[in-house]
Amino acid sequence: MQNNETEEPAPPAPETGNAISTPEAPATSPAPSPQTGAMTKRGKKSWAQRHPWLRRIGIAFLVLVGVVLASLVLFRFVNPPITSVMVIEKLRGETLKRRWVPIEKISPHMRLAVIASEDGNFCHHQGVDWAAVRQVLQSAKNLEPARGASTIPMQVAKNIYLWDFRSYLRKALEVPLAYAIVTIWPKRRVLEVYLNIAQFGPGLFGVEAASQRYFRKPASALTQSEAVLLATTLPKPKLRNPARPNRTHRAVANAVQKRLPYIAKRADCILNP
């Protein structure tokens, strides 16, 4: 008798270890668009590329420092032809009067007087007298009057490179310039330059021109009292007249003159050849 039931197909046999499997195709990521690549490159810019103006300022600063240092080396041997303070006076309409003389033709009285008046520790500091700075700060804290703490190297820096009106910026710039000056120049050269560029009156620069104007004699012939009057003119050259000192000027000069014997013991760097 015939069987009417249809046989179902047998289920496929399970794959054995010897069966070869078909490898799957690796997933591919879409290629980056040109815009995405450009954004990635922009994101990798260096700090200098993101701030080009800072880079230009840095380069300009380094060039300026190099020019100043080169000029200091040059002025170690060559007299400065003009200073920034002289240029400012010229722009104010003053006629400049000056005459350069070597330190050997400046009276020893004048060399000593300017140290006693302006920078008592001139031979013993390296450009900045920090002890004097601390005294000024302490006096200011106690609301007491005090003399300035600017040294002769700082005054040279101000006269050659900076300006004559007071500001904290000028003081901050004077400090590194003073250290550079003392590093490159010997102390005798520092004093020689200072006495030839310092202002002694409106448009009047240098001790030789001042000596001729006020005392009708060369700087080499200045007496002690004349030298002290000239030296004490320097803090206020447009207000004080050494040929006709007022009471305040005379009192300051007398105080400086009393200090000369003490300063002479500490000024070997400029009195001895």
Secondary structure, 3 states (H helix, E strand, C coil): CCCCCCCCCCCCCCCCCCCCCCCCCCCCCCCCCHHHHHHHHHHCCCHHHHCHHHHHHHHHHHHHHHHHHHHHHHHCCCCCCCCHHHHHHHHCCCCCEECCCCHHHCCHHHHHHHHHHHCCCHHHCCCCCHHHHHHHHHHHHCCCCCCCCCCHHHHHHHHHHCCCCCCHHHHHHHHHHHHHHHHHCCHHHHHHHHHHHCEEECCEECHHHHHHHHHCCCHHHCCHHHHHHHHCCCCCCCCCCCCCCCHHHHHHHHHHHHHHHHHHCCCHHHHCC
